[in-house]
Amino acid sequence: GESVGLHLPTLSVQEGDNSIINCAYSNSASDYFIWYKQESGKGPQFIIDIRSNMDKRQGQRVTVLLNKTVKHLSLQIAATQPGDSAVYFCAETPNTGFQKLVFGTGTRLLVSP
Amino acid sequence: DTEVTQTPKHLVMGMTNKKSLKCEQHMGHRAMYWYKQKAKKPPELMFVYSYEKLSINESVPSRFSPECPNSSLLNLHLHALQPEDSALYLCASSQGEYGRGRETQYFGPGTRLLVL
């Protein structure tokens, strides 16, 4: 079936570094992509989204890049802080059945002071 | 305000018990969702209510019974659960429409359930 996967299960960075979390998706009908951050003991928190007609979108300290040619999504976090330590999930949804989010397996980001 | 609230935060129940999980949002969202999340795994969709009607049931066992009393509330009734049902149960809501970010789902903090 369709799946959304991540290249790295754990990413360790130093405080102040830039972090890049990658995600591959396989559904070419995917139209809308979301990155969520989940801290320990909490629910997923919306970070940023991007639609398939865009290839880049920026937020506060975060940038999402979408490469539809290779079905690849990435989340860039600038000047990573200890508070960024969490599990990050990418999720995608097609334009039909949009209520069915398909989550990736998640990447744990560990930020050392 | 993108807050979804869930009660209780923690729940311990026996296999013969009946309990309910509650979820509430006041964002005017018309779609509400139940997810199950096991440790170190992504959330798995269980049910979707759209405009107070059950629109998606992901083949969830009947020991889980969802209810949507109104557009702001979502319940999950639990009966005769098994130990393998122990997990974090997440509620989410969205505007219920497609496009312009209206399909973005916002999650509550979850209820951590332990079935003994």
gemmi code that builds the backbone of each chain (N, CA, C; Angstrom):
import gemmi

chains = {
    "A": [
        ("GLY", (0.823, -1.193, 0.000), (0.000, 0.000, 0.000), (0.859, 1.246, 0.000)),
        ("GLU", (0.204, 2.388, 0.006), (0.969, 3.630, -0.004), (1.607, 3.835, 1.360)),
        ("SER", (2.724, 4.466, 1.394), (3.392, 4.706, 2.664), (4.188, 5.994, 2.591)),
        ("VAL", (4.405, 6.522, 3.749), (5.271, 7.688, 3.871), (6.398, 7.291, 4.794)),
        ("GLY", (7.605, 7.333, 4.374), (8.708, 6.869, 5.194), (9.754, 7.929, 5.424)),
        ("LEU", (10.582, 7.703, 6.387), (11.645, 8.619, 6.736), (12.972, 7.916, 6.547)),
        ("HIS", (14.024, 8.681, 6.191), (15.323, 8.087, 5.966), (16.032, 7.770, 7.268)),
        ("LEU", (15.932, 8.633, 8.307), (16.687, 8.474, 9.529), (15.755, 8.401, 10.721)),
        ("PRO", (15.883, 7.372, 11.544), (15.030, 7.292, 12.729), (15.443, 8.270, 13.822)),
        ("THR", (16.717, 8.601, 13.956), (17.213, 9.512, 14.989), (18.220, 10.467, 14.389)),
        ("LEU", (18.097, 11.730, 14.747), (19.014, 12.759, 14.305), (19.529, 13.513, 15.519)),
        ("SER", (20.824, 13.518, 15.719), (21.428, 14.228, 16.842), (22.184, 15.443, 16.327)),
        ("VAL", (21.902, 16.595, 16.908), (22.563, 17.831, 16.486), (22.965, 18.637, 17.711)),
        ("GLN", (23.857, 19.559, 17.493), (24.272, 20.480, 18.541), (23.372, 21.721, 18.492)),
        ("GLU", (23.155, 22.283, 19.645), (22.380, 23.523, 19.734), (23.008, 24.584, 18.824)),
        ("GLY", (22.174, 25.240, 18.064), (22.649, 26.272, 17.149), (22.851, 25.789, 15.727)),
        ("ASP", (22.990, 24.453, 15.568), (23.122, 23.910, 14.222), (21.793, 23.987, 13.489)),
        ("ASN", (21.871, 23.814, 12.173), (20.654, 23.653, 11.385), (20.353, 22.153, 11.271)),
        ("SER", (19.074, 21.799, 11.359), (18.652, 20.398, 11.265), (17.863, 20.192, 9.987)),
        ("ILE", (18.054, 19.023, 9.407), (17.270, 18.653, 8.221), (16.681, 17.271, 8.449)),
        ("ILE", (15.379, 17.194, 8.420), (14.667, 15.927, 8.579), (14.017, 15.597, 7.246)),
        ("ASN", (14.251, 14.382, 6.778), (13.794, 13.987, 5.455), (12.632, 13.008, 5.519)),
        ("CYS", (11.884, 12.984, 4.440), (10.715, 12.116, 4.357), (10.491, 11.760, 2.891)),
        ("ALA", (10.234, 10.479, 2.632), (9.894, 10.038, 1.288), (8.436, 9.612, 1.270)),
        ("TYR", (7.761, 9.900, 0.203), (6.382, 9.449, 0.082), (6.229, 8.721, -1.239)),
        ("SER", (5.225, 7.867, -1.316), (5.107, 7.033, -2.515), (3.831, 7.295, -3.308)),
        ("ASN", (2.883, 8.017, -2.712), (1.614, 8.250, -3.396), (1.724, 9.474, -4.297)),
        ("SER", (1.765, 9.260, -5.588), (1.899, 10.374, -6.519), (0.668, 11.271, -6.514)),
        ("ALA", (-0.433, 10.783, -5.945), (-1.651, 11.604, -5.844), (-1.644, 12.481, -4.608)),
        ("SER", (-0.600, 12.377, -3.801), (-0.522, 13.206, -2.596), (-0.536, 14.681, -2.972)),
        ("ASP", (-1.374, 15.424, -2.283), (-1.590, 16.820, -2.649), (-1.220, 17.795, -1.553)),
        ("TYR", (-1.204, 17.304, -0.338), (-1.049, 18.205, 0.807), (-0.166, 17.501, 1.812)),
        ("PHE", (0.827, 18.209, 2.327), (1.813, 17.623, 3.216), (1.943, 18.474, 4.467)),
        ("ILE", (2.091, 17.771, 5.590), (2.164, 18.457, 6.878), (3.329, 17.891, 7.675)),
        ("TRP", (3.988, 18.750, 8.407), (4.961, 18.311, 9.404), (4.378, 18.560, 10.793)),
        ("TYR", (4.480, 17.510, 11.636), (4.056, 17.602, 13.025), (5.254, 17.361, 13.928)),
        ("LYS", (5.230, 18.011, 15.088), (6.214, 17.793, 16.142), (5.491, 17.176, 17.330)),
        ("GLN", (6.041, 16.092, 17.848), (5.425, 15.462, 19.016), (6.448, 15.343, 20.129)),
        ("GLU", (6.214, 16.089, 21.184), (7.060, 15.998, 22.365), (6.547, 14.861, 23.242)),
        ("SER", (7.422, 14.388, 24.093), (7.107, 13.249, 24.945), (5.859, 13.529, 25.780)),
        ("GLY", (4.894, 12.615, 25.718), (3.687, 12.744, 26.519), (2.664, 13.722, 25.982)),
        ("LYS", (2.887, 14.231, 24.770), (1.961, 15.210, 24.199), (1.439, 14.738, 22.843)),
        ("GLY", (0.418, 15.407, 22.357), (-0.103, 15.108, 21.036), (0.724, 15.795, 19.957)),
        ("PRO", (0.592, 15.358, 18.716), (1.312, 16.001, 17.612), (0.904, 17.464, 17.471)),
        ("GLN", (1.900, 18.297, 17.258), (1.677, 19.734, 17.122), (1.983, 20.143, 15.687)),
        ("PHE", (1.055, 20.809, 15.041), (1.244, 21.288, 13.673), (2.420, 22.260, 13.619)),
        ("ILE", (3.319, 22.031, 12.636), (4.452, 22.938, 12.462), (4.266, 23.770, 11.205)),
        ("ILE", (4.139, 23.078, 10.078), (4.083, 23.761, 8.800), (3.501, 22.815, 7.770)),
        ("ASP", (2.883, 23.376, 6.753), (2.316, 22.550, 5.696), (2.738, 23.090, 4.337)),
        ("ILE", (2.519, 22.270, 3.323), (2.828, 22.688, 1.954), (1.926, 21.926, 1.008)),
        ("ARG", (1.495, 22.602, -0.015), (0.635, 21.964, -1.017), (1.489, 21.572, -2.219)),
        ("SER", (0.997, 20.652, -3.013), (1.816, 20.097, -4.098), (2.128, 21.100, -5.209)),
        ("ASN", (1.445, 22.231, -5.244), (1.748, 23.223, -6.271), (2.862, 24.187, -5.841)),
        ("MET", (3.468, 23.877, -4.699), (4.580, 24.681, -4.197), (5.792, 23.778, -4.041)),
        ("ASP", (6.992, 24.366, -4.014), (8.166, 23.547, -3.726), (8.902, 24.014, -2.473)),
        ("LYS", (8.472, 25.125, -1.922), (9.125, 25.629, -0.711), (8.143, 26.505, 0.054)),
        ("ARG", (8.223, 26.372, 1.364), (7.417, 27.247, 2.205), (8.189, 27.499, 3.491)),
        ("GLN", (8.172, 28.738, 3.935), (8.943, 29.093, 5.125), (8.039, 29.540, 6.245)),
        ("GLY", (8.454, 29.150, 7.458), (7.784, 29.627, 8.650), (8.825, 30.248, 9.553)),
        ("GLN", (8.493, 30.334, 10.823), (9.456, 30.882, 11.764), (10.493, 29.818, 12.099)),
        ("ARG", (11.702, 29.988, 11.648), (12.841, 29.063, 11.833), (12.669, 27.728, 11.120)),
        ("VAL", (11.573, 27.502, 10.471), (11.375, 26.247, 9.745), (11.087, 26.502, 8.280)),
        ("THR", (11.573, 25.578, 7.460), (11.334, 25.618, 6.022), (10.987, 24.211, 5.575)),
        ("VAL", (9.967, 24.085, 4.769), (9.631, 22.787, 4.193), (9.918, 22.854, 2.695)),
        ("LEU", (10.596, 21.818, 2.206), (10.904, 21.708, 0.786), (10.210, 20.477, 0.236)),
        ("LEU", (9.638, 20.616, -0.937), (8.937, 19.512, -1.583), (9.530, 19.282, -2.965)),
        ("ASN", (9.966, 18.068, -3.212), (10.471, 17.682, -4.528), (9.571, 16.587, -5.070)),
        ("LYS", (8.650, 16.987, -5.930), (7.658, 16.036, -6.427), (8.277, 15.048, -7.409)),
        ("THR", (9.359, 15.437, -8.033), (9.990, 14.546, -9.013), (10.465, 13.259, -8.359)),
        ("VAL", (11.064, 13.397, -7.177), (11.566, 12.220, -6.464), (10.714, 11.881, -5.253)),
        ("LYS", (9.576, 12.544, -5.121), (8.645, 12.297, -4.018), (9.362, 12.405, -2.671)),
        ("HIS", (9.921, 13.567, -2.445), (10.718, 13.782, -1.247), (10.311, 15.086, -0.573)),
        ("LEU", (10.243, 15.030, 0.731), (9.840, 16.165, 1.561), (10.910, 16.346, 2.627)),
        ("SER", (11.246, 17.569, 2.946), (12.188, 17.786, 4.037), (11.752, 18.954, 4.906)),
        ("LEU", (12.166, 18.880, 6.155), (11.910, 19.944, 7.126), (13.257, 20.464, 7.585)),
        ("GLN", (13.483, 21.733, 7.399), (14.717, 22.353, 7.848), (14.408, 23.236, 9.044)),
        ("ILE", (15.165, 23.032, 10.116), (15.023, 23.851, 11.317), (16.311, 24.645, 11.487)),
        ("ALA", (16.193, 25.943, 11.494), (17.365, 26.815, 11.641), (17.679, 27.043, 13.107)),
        ("ALA", (18.973, 27.108, 13.404), (19.433, 27.421, 14.767), (18.694, 26.559, 15.785)),
        ("THR", (18.862, 25.258, 15.653), (18.126, 24.304, 16.483), (18.356, 24.559, 17.965)),
        ("GLN", (17.293, 24.458, 18.725), (17.325, 24.713, 20.163), (16.953, 23.446, 20.932)),
        ("PRO", (17.352, 23.347, 22.196), (16.967, 22.159, 22.986), (15.466, 21.912, 22.994)),
        ("GLY", (14.676, 22.966, 22.940), (13.221, 22.823, 22.898), (12.709, 22.211, 21.616)),
        ("ASP", (13.560, 22.073, 20.629), (13.169, 21.426, 19.376), (13.263, 19.909, 19.474)),
        ("SER", (13.844, 19.409, 20.551), (13.960, 17.963, 20.730), (12.571, 17.349, 20.791)),
        ("ALA", (12.306, 16.417, 19.905), (10.975, 15.802, 19.796), (11.029, 14.761, 18.683)),
        ("VAL", (9.912, 14.102, 18.464), (9.747, 13.255, 17.289), (8.996, 14.055, 16.238)),
        ("TYR", (9.497, 14.034, 15.032), (8.888, 14.773, 13.931), (8.287, 13.780, 12.940)),
        ("PHE", (7.013, 14.012, 12.620), (6.313, 13.174, 11.652), (5.967, 14.004, 10.427)),
        ("CYS", (6.209, 13.433, 9.260), (5.599, 13.998, 8.075), (4.278, 13.265, 7.846)),
        ("ALA", (3.357, 13.924, 7.208), (2.069, 13.312, 6.902), (1.610, 13.843, 5.562)),
        ("GLU", (0.882, 13.022, 4.853), (0.405, 13.429, 3.551), (-1.038, 13.016, 3.358)),
        ("THR", (-1.701, 13.696, 2.479), (-3.075, 13.366, 2.162), (-3.321, 13.643, 0.689)),
        ("PRO", (-4.065, 12.785, 0.030), (-4.423, 13.032, -1.364), (-5.588, 14.005, -1.429)),
        ("ASN", (-5.893, 14.494, -2.615), (-6.996, 15.446, -2.727), (-8.349, 14.755, -2.633)),
        ("THR", (-8.379, 13.461, -2.833), (-9.590, 12.699, -2.535), (-9.318, 11.897, -1.270)),
        ("GLY", (-10.330, 11.795, -0.418), (-10.081, 11.127, 0.862), (-9.130, 11.919, 1.724)),
        ("PHE", (-9.275, 13.255, 1.677), (-8.286, 14.104, 2.337), (-8.301, 13.964, 3.856)),
        ("GLN", (-9.344, 13.363, 4.405), (-9.392, 13.237, 5.855), (-8.499, 12.108, 6.354)),
        ("LYS", (-8.011, 11.297, 5.439), (-7.135, 10.196, 5.840), (-5.688, 10.639, 5.740)),
        ("LEU", (-5.160, 11.129, 6.847), (-3.752, 11.459, 6.900), (-2.928, 10.180, 6.924)),
        ("VAL", (-1.865, 10.150, 6.139), (-0.930, 9.037, 6.184), (0.363, 9.557, 6.807)),
        ("PHE", (0.726, 8.992, 7.926), (1.902, 9.452, 8.653), (3.139, 8.661, 8.261)),
        ("GLY", (4.268, 9.336, 8.280), (5.545, 8.654, 8.192), (5.891, 8.013, 9.520)),
        ("THR", (6.999, 7.291, 9.541), (7.369, 6.531, 10.733), (7.948, 7.408, 11.838)),
        ("GLY", (8.361, 8.619, 11.531), (8.854, 9.546, 12.549), (10.364, 9.570, 12.645)),
        ("THR", (10.904, 10.745, 12.956), (12.325, 10.930, 13.241), (12.467, 11.603, 14.587)),
        ("ARG", (13.314, 11.019, 15.432), (13.567, 11.646, 16.731), (14.725, 12.622, 16.572)),
        ("LEU", (14.495, 13.863, 16.944), (15.539, 14.885, 16.913), (16.046, 15.108, 18.326)),
        ("LEU", (17.338, 14.919, 18.524), (17.962, 15.143, 19.825), (18.908, 16.328, 19.701)),
        ("VAL", (18.700, 17.341, 20.518), (19.507, 18.554, 20.465), (20.343, 18.646, 21.735)),
        ("SER", (21.629, 18.653, 21.560), (22.540, 18.734, 22.700), (22.960, 20.187, 22.924)),
        ("PRO", (23.030, 20.602, 24.197), (23.432, 21.986, 24.504), (24.911, 22.212, 24.223)),
    ],
    "B": [
        ("ASP", (-6.830, 30.359, 18.122), (-6.891, 29.262, 19.089), (-7.020, 27.939, 18.339)),
        ("THR", (-6.080, 27.054, 18.574), (-6.116, 25.747, 17.915), (-6.105, 24.652, 18.971)),
        ("GLU", (-6.919, 24.809, 19.996), (-6.858, 23.882, 21.105), (-7.943, 22.814, 21.034)),
        ("VAL", (-7.471, 21.609, 21.173), (-8.340, 20.446, 21.327), (-8.048, 19.884, 22.725)),
        ("THR", (-9.075, 19.709, 23.517), (-8.876, 19.195, 24.873), (-9.381, 17.772, 24.968)),
        ("GLN", (-8.720, 16.981, 25.816), (-9.107, 15.594, 26.011), (-9.089, 15.262, 27.498)),
        ("THR", (-10.069, 14.483, 27.910), (-10.122, 13.989, 29.282), (-10.515, 12.518, 29.277)),
        ("PRO", (-10.009, 11.738, 30.237), (-8.966, 12.100, 31.184), (-7.592, 12.073, 30.524)),
        ("LYS", (-6.577, 12.492, 31.233), (-5.208, 12.421, 30.710), (-4.681, 10.996, 30.794)),
        ("HIS", (-5.049, 10.324, 31.863), (-4.620, 8.944, 32.073), (-5.838, 8.119, 32.474)),
        ("LEU", (-5.842, 6.861, 32.075), (-6.942, 5.977, 32.428), (-6.411, 4.556, 32.566)),
        ("VAL", (-6.738, 3.928, 33.690), (-6.418, 2.524, 33.891), (-7.734, 1.781, 34.030)),
        ("MET", (-7.909, 0.732, 33.264), (-9.168, -0.010, 33.329), (-8.917, -1.495, 33.189)),
        ("GLY", (-9.826, -2.249, 33.778), (-9.787, -3.689, 33.648), (-10.511, -4.125, 32.389)),
        ("MET", (-10.329, -5.362, 32.023), (-10.900, -5.865, 30.779), (-12.418, -5.953, 30.802)),
        ("THR", (-13.014, -5.892, 31.992), (-14.481, -5.955, 32.069), (-15.119, -4.583, 32.264)),
        ("ASN", (-14.298, -3.575, 32.402), (-14.816, -2.225, 32.657), (-15.422, -1.585, 31.417)),
        ("LYS", (-16.252, -0.571, 31.688), (-16.728, 0.326, 30.640), (-16.279, 1.736, 30.994)),
        ("LYS", (-15.626, 2.393, 30.072), (-15.161, 3.749, 30.296), (-15.366, 4.559, 29.019)),
        ("SER", (-15.223, 5.872, 29.150), (-15.348, 6.754, 27.985), (-14.236, 7.783, 27.973)),
        ("LEU", (-13.760, 8.067, 26.775), (-12.819, 9.154, 26.554), (-13.590, 10.315, 25.931)),
        ("LYS", (-13.186, 11.521, 26.330), (-13.893, 12.702, 25.835), (-12.937, 13.647, 25.149)),
        ("CYS", (-13.467, 14.324, 24.142), (-12.693, 15.285, 23.360), (-13.583, 16.482, 23.074)),
        ("GLU", (-12.994, 17.664, 23.109), (-13.765, 18.880, 22.882), (-12.927, 19.903, 22.116)),
        ("GLN", (-13.580, 20.587, 21.196), (-12.925, 21.706, 20.493), (-13.949, 22.816, 20.291)),
        ("HIS", (-13.452, 24.031, 20.348), (-14.318, 25.200, 20.173), (-13.788, 26.083, 19.058)),
        ("MET", (-13.282, 25.438, 18.013), (-12.759, 26.175, 16.873), (-13.771, 26.222, 15.730)),
        ("GLY", (-14.955, 25.653, 15.959), (-15.936, 25.617, 14.889), (-15.625, 24.583, 13.828)),
        ("HIS", (-14.736, 23.654, 14.167), (-14.378, 22.600, 13.212), (-15.526, 21.609, 13.046)),
        ("ARG", (-15.677, 21.099, 11.831), (-16.793, 20.200, 11.559), (-16.349, 18.769, 11.320)),
        ("ALA", (-15.069, 18.495, 11.432), (-14.574, 17.121, 11.337), (-13.768, 16.821, 12.599)),
        ("MET", (-14.019, 15.650, 13.156), (-13.298, 15.231, 14.353), (-12.849, 13.795, 14.170)),
        ("TYR", (-11.713, 13.475, 14.783), (-11.014, 12.217, 14.505), (-10.572, 11.543, 15.803)),
        ("TRP", (-10.569, 10.229, 15.790), (-9.908, 9.443, 16.836), (-8.748, 8.686, 16.203)),
        ("TYR", (-7.591, 8.765, 16.886), (-6.412, 8.026, 16.487), (-5.934, 7.197, 17.678)),
        ("LYS", (-5.248, 6.113, 17.358), (-4.567, 5.296, 18.353), (-3.081, 5.364, 18.048)),
        ("GLN", (-2.280, 5.566, 19.102), (-0.838, 5.629, 18.900), (-0.123, 4.731, 19.901)),
        ("LYS", (0.574, 3.753, 19.392), (1.405, 2.900, 20.226), (2.783, 3.553, 20.346)),
        ("ALA", (3.518, 3.100, 21.366), (4.821, 3.704, 21.646), (5.742, 3.606, 20.424)),
        ("LYS", (6.382, 4.714, 20.131), (7.380, 4.816, 19.055), (6.800, 4.552, 17.673)),
        ("LYS", (5.489, 4.723, 17.538), (4.820, 4.537, 16.255), (4.035, 5.793, 15.900)),
        ("PRO", (3.726, 5.974, 14.618), (2.880, 7.123, 14.262), (1.424, 6.874, 14.636)),
        ("PRO", (0.630, 7.912, 14.707), (-0.804, 7.735, 14.980), (-1.480, 6.929, 13.867)),
        ("GLU", (-2.435, 6.117, 14.276), (-3.231, 5.327, 13.326), (-4.685, 5.779, 13.415)),
        ("LEU", (-5.252, 6.110, 12.276), (-6.637, 6.581, 12.244), (-7.597, 5.470, 12.652)),
        ("MET", (-8.575, 5.842, 13.501), (-9.626, 4.906, 13.893), (-10.959, 5.316, 13.280)),
        ("PHE", (-11.396, 6.532, 13.605), (-12.716, 7.010, 13.174), (-12.626, 8.469, 12.736)),
        ("VAL", (-13.537, 8.820, 11.818), (-13.709, 10.219, 11.425), (-15.186, 10.542, 11.472)),
        ("TYR", (-15.502, 11.667, 12.118), (-16.837, 12.222, 12.065), (-16.782, 13.503, 11.248)),
        ("SER", (-17.665, 13.593, 10.283), (-17.739, 14.778, 9.453), (-19.154, 15.324, 9.547)),
        ("TYR", (-19.279, 16.557, 9.993), (-20.596, 17.157, 10.208), (-21.472, 16.230, 11.055)),
        ("GLU", (-20.872, 15.730, 12.111), (-21.538, 14.927, 13.145), (-21.995, 13.559, 12.663)),
        ("LYS", (-21.549, 13.167, 11.497), (-21.877, 11.831, 10.999), (-20.589, 11.023, 10.846)),
        ("LEU", (-20.680, 9.753, 11.221), (-19.521, 8.888, 11.084), (-19.228, 8.684, 9.597)),
        ("SER", (-18.063, 9.130, 9.152), (-17.745, 9.019, 7.732), (-16.667, 7.971, 7.460)),
        ("ILE", (-15.834, 7.695, 8.440), (-14.778, 6.700, 8.261), (-14.661, 5.858, 9.527)),
        ("ASN", (-14.665, 4.547, 9.354), (-14.370, 3.589, 10.413), (-13.304, 2.676, 9.829)),
        ("GLU", (-12.110, 2.758, 10.364), (-11.003, 1.991, 9.817), (-11.002, 0.559, 10.357)),
        ("SER", (-12.140, -0.104, 10.221), (-12.259, -1.508, 10.648), (-11.840, -1.695, 12.098)),
        ("VAL", (-12.322, -0.794, 12.934), (-11.987, -0.837, 14.358), (-12.901, -1.843, 15.059)),
        ("PRO", (-12.369, -2.655, 15.978), (-13.214, -3.615, 16.707), (-14.364, -2.924, 17.424)),
        ("SER", (-15.464, -3.647, 17.566), (-16.682, -3.053, 18.127), (-16.558, -2.721, 19.603)),
        ("ARG", (-15.509, -3.167, 20.257), (-15.311, -2.785, 21.655), (-14.961, -1.301, 21.786)),
        ("PHE", (-14.680, -0.663, 20.654), (-14.513, 0.794, 20.599), (-15.749, 1.363, 19.912)),
        ("SER", (-16.444, 2.275, 20.584), (-17.673, 2.827, 20.027), (-17.608, 4.346, 20.063)),
        ("PRO", (-17.522, 4.996, 18.909), (-17.447, 6.453, 18.918), (-18.838, 7.073, 18.975)),
        ("GLU", (-18.847, 8.315, 19.433), (-20.101, 9.067, 19.502), (-19.790, 10.541, 19.318)),
        ("CYS", (-20.612, 11.225, 18.553), (-20.429, 12.660, 18.350), (-21.726, 13.370, 18.737)),
        ("PRO", (-21.875, 13.755, 20.007), (-23.131, 14.361, 20.478), (-23.462, 15.689, 19.795)),
        ("ASN", (-22.421, 16.462, 19.491), (-22.601, 17.706, 18.749), (-21.288, 18.057, 18.064)),
        ("SER", (-21.263, 19.158, 17.367), (-20.095, 19.470, 16.534), (-18.848, 19.781, 17.338)),
        ("SER", (-18.984, 20.009, 18.647), (-17.822, 20.351, 19.468), (-17.303, 19.183, 20.292)),
        ("LEU", (-18.087, 18.122, 20.383), (-17.756, 17.032, 21.286), (-17.603, 15.712, 20.548)),
        ("LEU", (-16.668, 14.926, 21.036), (-16.453, 13.589, 20.482), (-16.121, 12.665, 21.635)),
        ("ASN", (-16.811, 11.548, 21.693), (-16.556, 10.561, 22.739), (-16.070, 9.260, 22.117)),
        ("LEU", (-15.348, 8.505, 22.916), (-14.973, 7.149, 22.517), (-15.310, 6.246, 23.695)),
        ("HIS", (-16.310, 5.397, 23.506), (-16.751, 4.487, 24.552), (-15.978, 3.178, 24.438)),
        ("LEU", (-15.498, 2.730, 25.591), (-14.631, 1.565, 25.649), (-15.296, 0.464, 26.467)),
        ("HIS", (-15.290, -0.739, 25.966), (-15.917, -1.857, 26.680), (-15.201, -3.150, 26.332)),
        ("ALA", (-14.856, -3.895, 27.372), (-14.233, -5.205, 27.188), (-12.954, -5.115, 26.381)),
        ("LEU", (-12.111, -4.148, 26.745), (-10.863, -3.981, 26.029), (-9.855, -5.067, 26.400)),
        ("GLN", (-8.857, -5.190, 25.577), (-7.780, -6.147, 25.770), (-6.499, -5.407, 26.150)),
        ("PRO", (-5.563, -6.078, 26.797), (-4.299, -5.399, 27.157), (-3.593, -4.777, 25.953)),
        ("GLU", (-3.737, -5.382, 24.785), (-3.070, -4.822, 23.597), (-3.705, -3.525, 23.115)),
        ("ASP", (-4.834, -3.166, 23.721), (-5.457, -1.879, 23.391), (-4.811, -0.727, 24.155)),
        ("SER", (-3.924, -1.046, 25.063), (-3.212, -0.001, 25.793), (-2.422, 0.844, 24.802)),
        ("ALA", (-2.623, 2.158, 24.881), (-2.011, 3.072, 23.905), (-2.357, 4.501, 24.293)),
        ("LEU", (-1.842, 5.429, 23.509), (-2.233, 6.837, 23.611), (-3.350, 7.064, 22.601)),
        ("TYR", (-4.492, 7.549, 23.071), (-5.617, 7.811, 22.180), (-5.708, 9.315, 21.947)),
        ("LEU", (-5.592, 9.664, 20.691), (-5.542, 11.070, 20.293), (-6.819, 11.465, 19.585)),
        ("CYS", (-7.272, 12.642, 19.900), (-8.391, 13.257, 19.201), (-7.839, 14.391, 18.348)),
        ("ALA", (-8.427, 14.618, 17.206), (-8.028, 15.727, 16.350), (-9.271, 16.346, 15.735)),
        ("SER", (-9.121, 17.564, 15.247), (-10.230, 18.195, 14.541), (-9.691, 18.997, 13.371)),
        ("SER", (-10.545, 19.206, 12.394), (-10.205, 20.055, 11.251), (-11.474, 20.762, 10.798)),
        ("GLN", (-11.307, 21.713, 9.897), (-12.477, 22.468, 9.450), (-13.457, 21.597, 8.684)),
        ("GLY", (-12.955, 20.501, 8.140), (-13.859, 19.563, 7.489), (-14.004, 19.778, 6.008)),
        ("GLU", (-13.253, 20.740, 5.484), (-13.293, 21.005, 4.056), (-11.908, 20.792, 3.473)),
        ("TYR", (-11.849, 20.772, 2.161), (-10.565, 20.575, 1.496), (-10.071, 21.886, 0.901)),
        ("GLY", (-8.787, 22.129, 1.058), (-8.177, 23.273, 0.412), (-7.885, 24.423, 1.357)),
        ("ARG", (-6.881, 25.188, 0.993), (-6.481, 26.408, 1.727), (-6.217, 26.109, 3.205)),
        ("GLY", (-5.699, 24.943, 3.461), (-5.348, 24.582, 4.824), (-6.511, 24.144, 5.692)),
        ("ARG", (-7.699, 24.130, 5.125), (-8.861, 23.761, 5.941), (-8.868, 22.291, 6.306)),
        ("GLU", (-8.002, 21.517, 5.645), (-7.949, 20.093, 5.976), (-6.919, 19.805, 7.066)),
        ("THR", (-6.208, 20.827, 7.529), (-5.206, 20.619, 8.572), (-5.855, 20.099, 9.838)),
        ("GLN", (-5.282, 19.022, 10.363), (-5.803, 18.424, 11.587), (-4.988, 18.913, 12.783)),
        ("TYR", (-5.698, 19.320, 13.813), (-5.080, 19.773, 15.054), (-5.388, 18.750, 16.137)),
        ("PHE", (-4.358, 18.359, 16.855), (-4.463, 17.256, 17.807), (-4.571, 17.740, 19.245)),
        ("GLY", (-5.277, 16.947, 20.043), (-5.289, 17.136, 21.469), (-4.094, 16.451, 22.108)),
        ("PRO", (-3.969, 16.561, 23.437), (-2.814, 15.982, 24.132), (-2.891, 14.471, 24.304)),
        ("GLY", (-4.073, 13.911, 24.109), (-4.210, 12.468, 24.204), (-4.622, 11.978, 25.580)),
        ("THR", (-5.165, 10.774, 25.593), (-5.440, 10.035, 26.827), (-4.577, 8.782, 26.796)),
        ("ARG", (-3.771, 8.636, 27.825), (-2.933, 7.431, 27.899), (-3.720, 6.352, 28.615)),
        ("LEU", (-4.016, 5.290, 27.905), (-4.866, 4.213, 28.410), (-4.048, 2.978, 28.709)),
        ("LEU", (-4.279, 2.417, 29.885), (-3.650, 1.155, 30.272), (-4.757, 0.167, 30.599)),
        ("VAL", (-4.767, -0.943, 29.904), (-5.760, -1.999, 30.130), (-5.082, -3.158, 30.847)),
        ("LEU", (-5.606, -3.476, 32.021), (-5.001, -4.557, 32.822), (-5.784, -5.849, 32.694)),
    ],
}
model = gemmi.Model(1)
for chain_id, residues in chains.items():
    chain = gemmi.Chain(chain_id)
    for i, (resn, *xyz) in enumerate(residues, 1):
        res = gemmi.Residue()
        res.name, res.seqid = resn, gemmi.SeqId(i, " ")
        for name, pos in zip(("N", "CA", "C"), xyz):
            atom = gemmi.Atom()
            atom.name, atom.element = name, gemmi.Element(name[0])
            atom.pos, atom.b_iso = gemmi.Position(*pos), 0.0
            res.add_atom(atom)
        chain.add_residue(res)
    model.add_chain(chain)
structure = gemmi.Structure()
structure.add_model(model)
structure.setup_entities()
